[in-house]
Amino acid sequence: MNTITILALSWQHILIVAVLLVLLFGGKKIPELMRGVGSGIKEFKDAVKEEDKPGSENKTSSTNNNSSSN
């Protein structure tokens, strides 16, 4: 039985992708792009942590209940 490995990247594949990125964007633009990706990931994680807080959920539901009863 033959198995197919999907997305198995060797060091040669990663090297080719890195060379293509340098050719497309240039050496100076890549750190700016990575900085942007990193800040986007950080903002996403902060938003997920903010949503998971149990106190924030109770505050919004209690204010909704109070405004509807008036």
HTML snippet that shows the backbone in 3Dmol.js (N, CA, C, O; Angstrom):
<script src="https://3Dmol.org/build/3Dmol-min.js"></script>
<div id="view" style="width:600px;height:400px;position:relative"></div>
<script>
const pdb = `
ATOM      1  N   MET A   1       0.845  -1.174   0.000  1.00  0.00           N
ATOM      2  CA  MET A   1       0.000   0.000   0.000  1.00  0.00           C
ATOM      3  C   MET A   1       0.894   1.242   0.000  1.00  0.00           C
ATOM      4  O   MET A   1       1.780   1.377   0.844  1.00  0.00           O
ATOM      5  N   ASN A   2       0.659   2.127  -0.934  1.00  0.00           N
ATOM      6  CA  ASN A   2       1.439   3.357  -1.042  1.00  0.00           C
ATOM      7  C   ASN A   2       0.715   4.482  -0.319  1.00  0.00           C
ATOM      8  O   ASN A   2      -0.499   4.638  -0.452  1.00  0.00           O
ATOM      9  N   THR A   3       1.460   5.255   0.439  1.00  0.00           N
ATOM     10  CA  THR A   3       0.880   6.417   1.106  1.00  0.00           C
ATOM     11  C   THR A   3       1.453   7.677   0.478  1.00  0.00           C
ATOM     12  O   THR A   3       2.615   7.719   0.075  1.00  0.00           O
ATOM     13  N   ILE A   4       0.628   8.685   0.405  1.00  0.00           N
ATOM     14  CA  ILE A   4       1.056   9.959  -0.162  1.00  0.00           C
ATOM     15  C   ILE A   4       1.218  10.955   0.979  1.00  0.00           C
ATOM     16  O   ILE A   4       0.294  11.170   1.763  1.00  0.00           O
ATOM     17  N   THR A   5       2.375  11.548   1.065  1.00  0.00           N
ATOM     18  CA  THR A   5       2.626  12.550   2.079  1.00  0.00           C
ATOM     19  C   THR A   5       2.361  13.924   1.479  1.00  0.00           C
ATOM     20  O   THR A   5       3.010  14.332   0.516  1.00  0.00           O
ATOM     21  N   ILE A   6       1.404  14.628   2.060  1.00  0.00           N
ATOM     22  CA  ILE A   6       1.040  15.950   1.561  1.00  0.00           C
ATOM     23  C   ILE A   6       1.787  17.005   2.371  1.00  0.00           C
ATOM     24  O   ILE A   6       1.876  16.922   3.596  1.00  0.00           O
ATOM     25  N   LEU A   7       2.315  17.987   1.669  1.00  0.00           N
ATOM     26  CA  LEU A   7       3.037  19.105   2.272  1.00  0.00           C
ATOM     27  C   LEU A   7       4.293  18.679   3.025  1.00  0.00           C
ATOM     28  O   LEU A   7       4.644  19.282   4.038  1.00  0.00           O
ATOM     29  N   ALA A   8       4.952  17.670   2.548  1.00  0.00           N
ATOM     30  CA  ALA A   8       6.224  17.278   3.143  1.00  0.00           C
ATOM     31  C   ALA A   8       7.309  18.113   2.489  1.00  0.00           C
ATOM     32  O   ALA A   8       7.645  17.909   1.322  1.00  0.00           O
ATOM     33  N   LEU A   9       7.856  19.056   3.248  1.00  0.00           N
ATOM     34  CA  LEU A   9       8.863  19.962   2.709  1.00  0.00           C
ATOM     35  C   LEU A   9      10.249  19.560   3.192  1.00  0.00           C
ATOM     36  O   LEU A   9      10.483  19.370   4.385  1.00  0.00           O
ATOM     37  N   SER A  10      11.144  19.437   2.249  1.00  0.00           N
ATOM     38  CA  SER A  10      12.530  19.168   2.616  1.00  0.00           C
ATOM     39  C   SER A  10      13.277  20.500   2.669  1.00  0.00           C
ATOM     40  O   SER A  10      12.695  21.547   2.384  1.00  0.00           O
ATOM     41  N   TRP A  11      14.538  20.469   3.025  1.00  0.00           N
ATOM     42  CA  TRP A  11      15.304  21.707   3.123  1.00  0.00           C
ATOM     43  C   TRP A  11      15.485  22.336   1.749  1.00  0.00           C
ATOM     44  O   TRP A  11      15.626  23.554   1.638  1.00  0.00           O
ATOM     45  N   GLN A  12      15.482  21.507   0.692  1.00  0.00           N
ATOM     46  CA  GLN A  12      15.611  22.059  -0.653  1.00  0.00           C
ATOM     47  C   GLN A  12      14.382  22.891  -1.034  1.00  0.00           C
ATOM     48  O   GLN A  12      14.505  23.945  -1.660  1.00  0.00           O
ATOM     49  N   HIS A  13      13.212  22.413  -0.656  1.00  0.00           N
ATOM     50  CA  HIS A  13      11.983  23.156  -0.946  1.00  0.00           C
ATOM     51  C   HIS A  13      11.964  24.493  -0.210  1.00  0.00           C
ATOM     52  O   HIS A  13      11.604  25.525  -0.778  1.00  0.00           O
ATOM     53  N   ILE A  14      12.349  24.458   1.037  1.00  0.00           N
ATOM     54  CA  ILE A  14      12.364  25.686   1.845  1.00  0.00           C
ATOM     55  C   ILE A  14      13.377  26.683   1.275  1.00  0.00           C
ATOM     56  O   ILE A  14      13.120  27.886   1.245  1.00  0.00           O
ATOM     57  N   LEU A  15      14.519  26.180   0.828  1.00  0.00           N
ATOM     58  CA  LEU A  15      15.534  27.042   0.225  1.00  0.00           C
ATOM     59  C   LEU A  15      15.014  27.694  -1.058  1.00  0.00           C
ATOM     60  O   LEU A  15      15.242  28.882  -1.288  1.00  0.00           O
ATOM     61  N   ILE A  16      14.331  26.935  -1.873  1.00  0.00           N
ATOM     62  CA  ILE A  16      13.775  27.482  -3.119  1.00  0.00           C
ATOM     63  C   ILE A  16      12.741  28.562  -2.817  1.00  0.00           C
ATOM     64  O   ILE A  16      12.735  29.610  -3.463  1.00  0.00           O
ATOM     65  N   VAL A  17      11.876  28.319  -1.851  1.00  0.00           N
ATOM     66  CA  VAL A  17      10.874  29.314  -1.476  1.00  0.00           C
ATOM     67  C   VAL A  17      11.549  30.575  -0.941  1.00  0.00           C
ATOM     68  O   VAL A  17      11.130  31.685  -1.269  1.00  0.00           O
ATOM     69  N   ALA A  18      12.582  30.417  -0.128  1.00  0.00           N
ATOM     70  CA  ALA A  18      13.291  31.574   0.416  1.00  0.00           C
ATOM     71  C   ALA A  18      13.941  32.400  -0.697  1.00  0.00           C
ATOM     72  O   ALA A  18      13.884  33.630  -0.671  1.00  0.00           O
ATOM     73  N   VAL A  19      14.552  31.733  -1.665  1.00  0.00           N
ATOM     74  CA  VAL A  19      15.178  32.442  -2.783  1.00  0.00           C
ATOM     75  C   VAL A  19      14.123  33.181  -3.600  1.00  0.00           C
ATOM     76  O   VAL A  19      14.348  34.320  -4.011  1.00  0.00           O
ATOM     77  N   LEU A  20      12.984  32.553  -3.838  1.00  0.00           N
ATOM     78  CA  LEU A  20      11.912  33.207  -4.577  1.00  0.00           C
ATOM     79  C   LEU A  20      11.381  34.430  -3.834  1.00  0.00           C
ATOM     80  O   LEU A  20      11.086  35.452  -4.455  1.00  0.00           O
ATOM     81  N   LEU A  21      11.257  34.333  -2.515  1.00  0.00           N
ATOM     82  CA  LEU A  21      10.806  35.478  -1.725  1.00  0.00           C
ATOM     83  C   LEU A  21      11.784  36.645  -1.830  1.00  0.00           C
ATOM     84  O   LEU A  21      11.369  37.794  -1.974  1.00  0.00           O
ATOM     85  N   VAL A  22      13.061  36.355  -1.760  1.00  0.00           N
ATOM     86  CA  VAL A  22      14.070  37.411  -1.869  1.00  0.00           C
ATOM     87  C   VAL A  22      14.025  38.040  -3.257  1.00  0.00           C
ATOM     88  O   VAL A  22      14.165  39.255  -3.395  1.00  0.00           O
ATOM     89  N   LEU A  23      13.831  37.222  -4.278  1.00  0.00           N
ATOM     90  CA  LEU A  23      13.764  37.760  -5.634  1.00  0.00           C
ATOM     91  C   LEU A  23      12.508  38.614  -5.848  1.00  0.00           C
ATOM     92  O   LEU A  23      12.562  39.645  -6.518  1.00  0.00           O
ATOM     93  N   LEU A  24      11.394  38.184  -5.282  1.00  0.00           N
ATOM     94  CA  LEU A  24      10.145  38.917  -5.474  1.00  0.00           C
ATOM     95  C   LEU A  24      10.084  40.216  -4.677  1.00  0.00           C
ATOM     96  O   LEU A  24       9.706  41.261  -5.206  1.00  0.00           O
ATOM     97  N   PHE A  25      10.458  40.144  -3.404  1.00  0.00           N
ATOM     98  CA  PHE A  25      10.266  41.289  -2.523  1.00  0.00           C
ATOM     99  C   PHE A  25      11.537  42.075  -2.238  1.00  0.00           C
ATOM    100  O   PHE A  25      11.455  43.231  -1.824  1.00  0.00           O
ATOM    101  N   GLY A  26      12.668  41.505  -2.440  1.00  0.00           N
ATOM    102  CA  GLY A  26      13.913  42.186  -2.125  1.00  0.00           C
ATOM    103  C   GLY A  26      14.290  41.961  -0.666  1.00  0.00           C
ATOM    104  O   GLY A  26      13.438  41.665   0.171  1.00  0.00           O
ATOM    105  N   GLY A  27      15.567  42.104  -0.380  1.00  0.00           N
ATOM    106  CA  GLY A  27      16.080  41.831   0.966  1.00  0.00           C
ATOM    107  C   GLY A  27      15.595  42.804   2.024  1.00  0.00           C
ATOM    108  O   GLY A  27      15.475  42.428   3.190  1.00  0.00           O
ATOM    109  N   LYS A  28      15.312  44.049   1.649  1.00  0.00           N
ATOM    110  CA  LYS A  28      14.909  45.048   2.637  1.00  0.00           C
ATOM    111  C   LYS A  28      13.428  44.954   2.992  1.00  0.00           C
ATOM    112  O   LYS A  28      13.029  45.356   4.084  1.00  0.00           O
ATOM    113  N   LYS A  29      12.618  44.432   2.090  1.00  0.00           N
ATOM    114  CA  LYS A  29      11.175  44.400   2.309  1.00  0.00           C
ATOM    115  C   LYS A  29      10.747  43.212   3.170  1.00  0.00           C
ATOM    116  O   LYS A  29       9.723  43.291   3.848  1.00  0.00           O
ATOM    117  N   ILE A  30      11.493  42.131   3.160  1.00  0.00           N
ATOM    118  CA  ILE A  30      11.103  40.917   3.881  1.00  0.00           C
ATOM    119  C   ILE A  30      11.010  41.142   5.391  1.00  0.00           C
ATOM    120  O   ILE A  30      10.036  40.681   5.987  1.00  0.00           O
ATOM    121  N   PRO A  31      11.960  41.821   6.055  1.00  0.00           N
ATOM    122  CA  PRO A  31      11.789  42.056   7.497  1.00  0.00           C
ATOM    123  C   PRO A  31      10.535  42.869   7.819  1.00  0.00           C
ATOM    124  O   PRO A  31       9.890  42.634   8.841  1.00  0.00           O
ATOM    125  N   GLU A  32      10.188  43.823   6.955  1.00  0.00           N
ATOM    126  CA  GLU A  32       8.962  44.599   7.177  1.00  0.00           C
ATOM    127  C   GLU A  32       7.737  43.712   7.063  1.00  0.00           C
ATOM    128  O   GLU A  32       6.799  43.844   7.850  1.00  0.00           O
ATOM    129  N   LEU A  33       7.734  42.809   6.091  1.00  0.00           N
ATOM    130  CA  LEU A  33       6.611  41.891   5.935  1.00  0.00           C
ATOM    131  C   LEU A  33       6.481  40.964   7.142  1.00  0.00           C
ATOM    132  O   LEU A  33       5.375  40.735   7.631  1.00  0.00           O
ATOM    133  N   MET A  34       7.593  40.437   7.618  1.00  0.00           N
ATOM    134  CA  MET A  34       7.562  39.535   8.764  1.00  0.00           C
ATOM    135  C   MET A  34       7.126  40.267  10.034  1.00  0.00           C
ATOM    136  O   MET A  34       6.429  39.702  10.876  1.00  0.00           O
ATOM    137  N   ARG A  35       7.542  41.528  10.165  1.00  0.00           N
ATOM    138  CA  ARG A  35       7.122  42.339  11.308  1.00  0.00           C
ATOM    139  C   ARG A  35       5.608  42.526  11.287  1.00  0.00           C
ATOM    140  O   ARG A  35       4.952  42.448  12.326  1.00  0.00           O
ATOM    141  N   GLY A  36       5.064  42.771  10.110  1.00  0.00           N
ATOM    142  CA  GLY A  36       3.620  42.923   9.964  1.00  0.00           C
ATOM    143  C   GLY A  36       2.874  41.642  10.283  1.00  0.00           C
ATOM    144  O   GLY A  36       1.825  41.670  10.928  1.00  0.00           O
ATOM    145  N   VAL A  37       3.413  40.520   9.834  1.00  0.00           N
ATOM    146  CA  VAL A  37       2.794  39.223  10.132  1.00  0.00           C
ATOM    147  C   VAL A  37       2.838  38.959  11.633  1.00  0.00           C
ATOM    148  O   VAL A  37       1.858  38.487  12.210  1.00  0.00           O
ATOM    149  N   GLY A  38       3.964  39.260  12.265  1.00  0.00           N
ATOM    150  CA  GLY A  38       4.091  39.049  13.710  1.00  0.00           C
ATOM    151  C   GLY A  38       3.135  39.907  14.506  1.00  0.00           C
ATOM    152  O   GLY A  38       2.537  39.434  15.472  1.00  0.00           O
ATOM    153  N   SER A  39       2.980  41.156  14.118  1.00  0.00           N
ATOM    154  CA  SER A  39       2.047  42.024  14.851  1.00  0.00           C
ATOM    155  C   SER A  39       0.608  41.582  14.625  1.00  0.00           C
ATOM    156  O   SER A  39      -0.224  41.698  15.525  1.00  0.00           O
ATOM    157  N   GLY A  40       0.306  41.079  13.439  1.00  0.00           N
ATOM    158  CA  GLY A  40      -1.038  40.561  13.180  1.00  0.00           C
ATOM    159  C   GLY A  40      -1.347  39.342  14.025  1.00  0.00           C
ATOM    160  O   GLY A  40      -2.456  39.211  14.544  1.00  0.00           O
ATOM    161  N   ILE A  41      -0.382  38.450  14.171  1.00  0.00           N
ATOM    162  CA  ILE A  41      -0.566  37.264  15.008  1.00  0.00           C
ATOM    163  C   ILE A  41      -0.745  37.671  16.463  1.00  0.00           C
ATOM    164  O   ILE A  41      -1.582  37.105  17.166  1.00  0.00           O
ATOM    165  N   LYS A  42       0.035  38.652  16.923  1.00  0.00           N
ATOM    166  CA  LYS A  42      -0.073  39.113  18.302  1.00  0.00           C
ATOM    167  C   LYS A  42      -1.447  39.726  18.569  1.00  0.00           C
ATOM    168  O   LYS A  42      -2.049  39.462  19.610  1.00  0.00           O
ATOM    169  N   GLU A  43      -1.945  40.538  17.644  1.00  0.00           N
ATOM    170  CA  GLU A  43      -3.270  41.135  17.803  1.00  0.00           C
ATOM    171  C   GLU A  43      -4.353  40.058  17.831  1.00  0.00           C
ATOM    172  O   GLU A  43      -5.310  40.160  18.598  1.00  0.00           O
ATOM    173  N   PHE A  44      -4.207  39.034  17.004  1.00  0.00           N
ATOM    174  CA  PHE A  44      -5.170  37.939  16.984  1.00  0.00           C
ATOM    175  C   PHE A  44      -5.186  37.202  18.318  1.00  0.00           C
ATOM    176  O   PHE A  44      -6.255  36.910  18.855  1.00  0.00           O
ATOM    177  N   LYS A  45      -4.002  36.901  18.853  1.00  0.00           N
ATOM    178  CA  LYS A  45      -3.922  36.210  20.141  1.00  0.00           C
ATOM    179  C   LYS A  45      -4.521  37.053  21.253  1.00  0.00           C
ATOM    180  O   LYS A  45      -5.217  36.524  22.119  1.00  0.00           O
ATOM    181  N   ASP A  46      -4.260  38.368  21.244  1.00  0.00           N
ATOM    182  CA  ASP A  46      -4.829  39.253  22.252  1.00  0.00           C
ATOM    183  C   ASP A  46      -6.350  39.280  22.163  1.00  0.00           C
ATOM    184  O   ASP A  46      -7.034  39.290  23.187  1.00  0.00           O
ATOM    185  N   ALA A  47      -6.881  39.293  20.946  1.00  0.00           N
ATOM    186  CA  ALA A  47      -8.330  39.301  20.764  1.00  0.00           C
ATOM    187  C   ALA A  47      -8.951  38.006  21.262  1.00  0.00           C
ATOM    188  O   ALA A  47     -10.029  38.024  21.858  1.00  0.00           O
ATOM    189  N   VAL A  48      -8.282  36.886  21.025  1.00  0.00           N
ATOM    190  CA  VAL A  48      -8.797  35.601  21.497  1.00  0.00           C
ATOM    191  C   VAL A  48      -8.773  35.554  23.018  1.00  0.00           C
ATOM    192  O   VAL A  48      -9.722  35.071  23.636  1.00  0.00           O
ATOM    193  N   LYS A  49      -7.689  36.053  23.633  1.00  0.00           N
ATOM    194  CA  LYS A  49      -7.608  36.073  25.093  1.00  0.00           C
ATOM    195  C   LYS A  49      -8.682  36.978  25.683  1.00  0.00           C
ATOM    196  O   LYS A  49      -9.274  36.648  26.711  1.00  0.00           O
ATOM    197  N   GLU A  50      -8.936  38.111  25.045  1.00  0.00           N
ATOM    198  CA  GLU A  50      -9.946  39.054  25.520  1.00  0.00           C
ATOM    199  C   GLU A  50     -11.336  38.427  25.444  1.00  0.00           C
ATOM    200  O   GLU A  50     -12.163  38.644  26.329  1.00  0.00           O
ATOM    201  N   GLU A  51     -11.591  37.662  24.409  1.00  0.00           N
ATOM    202  CA  GLU A  51     -12.887  37.020  24.251  1.00  0.00           C
ATOM    203  C   GLU A  51     -13.089  35.902  25.257  1.00  0.00           C
ATOM    204  O   GLU A  51     -14.220  35.639  25.667  1.00  0.00           O
ATOM    205  N   ASP A  52     -12.003  35.231  25.667  1.00  0.00           N
ATOM    206  CA  ASP A  52     -12.095  34.103  26.581  1.00  0.00           C
ATOM    207  C   ASP A  52     -12.278  34.511  28.031  1.00  0.00           C
ATOM    208  O   ASP A  52     -12.566  33.659  28.871  1.00  0.00           O
ATOM    209  N   LYS A  53     -12.119  35.798  28.352  1.00  0.00           N
ATOM    210  CA  LYS A  53     -12.267  36.228  29.736  1.00  0.00           C
ATOM    211  C   LYS A  53     -13.711  36.050  30.171  1.00  0.00           C
ATOM    212  O   LYS A  53     -14.620  36.506  29.478  1.00  0.00           O
ATOM    213  N   PRO A  54     -13.946  35.386  31.321  1.00  0.00           N
ATOM    214  CA  PRO A  54     -15.331  35.173  31.762  1.00  0.00           C
ATOM    215  C   PRO A  54     -16.008  36.458  32.233  1.00  0.00           C
ATOM    216  O   PRO A  54     -17.231  36.567  32.135  1.00  0.00           O
ATOM    217  N   GLY A  55     -15.261  37.423  32.736  1.00  0.00           N
ATOM    218  CA  GLY A  55     -15.840  38.672  33.224  1.00  0.00           C
ATOM    219  C   GLY A  55     -16.413  39.523  32.114  1.00  0.00           C
ATOM    220  O   GLY A  55     -17.413  40.210  32.322  1.00  0.00           O
ATOM    221  N   SER A  56     -15.806  39.496  30.938  1.00  0.00           N
ATOM    222  CA  SER A  56     -16.286  40.326  29.838  1.00  0.00           C
ATOM    223  C   SER A  56     -17.623  39.822  29.314  1.00  0.00           C
ATOM    224  O   SER A  56     -18.432  40.611  28.825  1.00  0.00           O
ATOM    225  N   GLU A  57     -17.861  38.535  29.407  1.00  0.00           N
ATOM    226  CA  GLU A  57     -19.109  37.967  28.924  1.00  0.00           C
ATOM    227  C   GLU A  57     -20.271  38.333  29.853  1.00  0.00           C
ATOM    228  O   GLU A  57     -21.374  38.612  29.382  1.00  0.00           O
ATOM    229  N   ASN A  58     -20.033  38.333  31.159  1.00  0.00           N
ATOM    230  CA  ASN A  58     -21.081  38.668  32.116  1.00  0.00           C
ATOM    231  C   ASN A  58     -21.469  40.136  32.026  1.00  0.00           C
ATOM    232  O   ASN A  58     -22.645  40.472  32.170  1.00  0.00           O
ATOM    233  N   LYS A  59     -20.500  41.016  31.791  1.00  0.00           N
ATOM    234  CA  LYS A  59     -20.786  42.443  31.713  1.00  0.00           C
ATOM    235  C   LYS A  59     -21.684  42.767  30.533  1.00  0.00           C
ATOM    236  O   LYS A  59     -22.609  43.569  30.660  1.00  0.00           O
ATOM    237  N   THR A  60     -21.425  42.159  29.398  1.00  0.00           N
ATOM    238  CA  THR A  60     -22.221  42.463  28.214  1.00  0.00           C
ATOM    239  C   THR A  60     -23.628  41.900  28.342  1.00  0.00           C
ATOM    240  O   THR A  60     -24.580  42.545  27.901  1.00  0.00           O
ATOM    241  N   SER A  61     -23.793  40.730  28.926  1.00  0.00           N
ATOM    242  CA  SER A  61     -25.122  40.159  29.055  1.00  0.00           C
ATOM    243  C   SER A  61     -25.943  40.904  30.100  1.00  0.00           C
ATOM    244  O   SER A  61     -27.156  41.036  29.943  1.00  0.00           O
ATOM    245  N   SER A  62     -25.305  41.398  31.169  1.00  0.00           N
ATOM    246  CA  SER A  62     -26.058  42.128  32.189  1.00  0.00           C
ATOM    247  C   SER A  62     -26.482  43.504  31.684  1.00  0.00           C
ATOM    248  O   SER A  62     -27.564  43.974  32.036  1.00  0.00           O
ATOM    249  N   THR A  63     -25.667  44.154  30.878  1.00  0.00           N
ATOM    250  CA  THR A  63     -26.069  45.450  30.341  1.00  0.00           C
ATOM    251  C   THR A  63     -27.169  45.285  29.311  1.00  0.00           C
ATOM    252  O   THR A  63     -28.034  46.153  29.193  1.00  0.00           O
ATOM    253  N   ASN A  64     -27.158  44.200  28.570  1.00  0.00           N
ATOM    254  CA  ASN A  64     -28.226  43.950  27.612  1.00  0.00           C
ATOM    255  C   ASN A  64     -29.542  43.685  28.328  1.00  0.00           C
ATOM    256  O   ASN A  64     -30.592  44.140  27.876  1.00  0.00           O
ATOM    257  N   ASN A  65     -29.499  42.959  29.436  1.00  0.00           N
ATOM    258  CA  ASN A  65     -30.703  42.667  30.196  1.00  0.00           C
ATOM    259  C   ASN A  65     -31.271  43.917  30.847  1.00  0.00           C
ATOM    260  O   ASN A  65     -32.488  44.099  30.881  1.00  0.00           O
ATOM    261  N   ASN A  66     -30.403  44.781  31.365  1.00  0.00           N
ATOM    262  CA  ASN A  66     -30.866  46.007  32.018  1.00  0.00           C
ATOM    263  C   ASN A  66     -31.503  46.974  31.021  1.00  0.00           C
ATOM    264  O   ASN A  66     -32.504  47.616  31.340  1.00  0.00           O
ATOM    265  N   SER A  67     -30.951  47.082  29.851  1.00  0.00           N
ATOM    266  CA  SER A  67     -31.484  48.013  28.869  1.00  0.00           C
ATOM    267  C   SER A  67     -32.806  47.515  28.305  1.00  0.00           C
ATOM    268  O   SER A  67     -33.655  48.326  27.936  1.00  0.00           O
ATOM    269  N   SER A  68     -33.003  46.208  28.229  1.00  0.00           N
ATOM    270  CA  SER A  68     -34.249  45.691  27.690  1.00  0.00           C
ATOM    271  C   SER A  68     -35.379  45.765  28.703  1.00  0.00           C
ATOM    272  O   SER A  68     -36.546  45.825  28.317  1.00  0.00           O
ATOM    273  N   SER A  69     -35.055  45.763  30.000  1.00  0.00           N
ATOM    274  CA  SER A  69     -36.106  45.818  31.029  1.00  0.00           C
ATOM    275  C   SER A  69     -36.611  47.207  31.256  1.00  0.00           C
ATOM    276  O   SER A  69     -37.686  47.366  31.835  1.00  0.00           O
ATOM    277  N   ASN A  70     -35.884  48.249  30.825  1.00  0.00           N
ATOM    278  CA  ASN A  70     -36.324  49.643  31.008  1.00  0.00           C
ATOM    279  C   ASN A  70     -37.354  50.031  30.042  1.00  0.00           C
ATOM    280  O   ASN A  70     -37.825  51.168  30.065  1.00  0.00           O
TER     281      ASN A  70
END
`;
const viewer = $3Dmol.createViewer("view");
viewer.addModel(pdb, "pdb");
viewer.setStyle({}, {cartoon: {color: "spectrum"}});
viewer.zoomTo();
viewer.render();
</script>
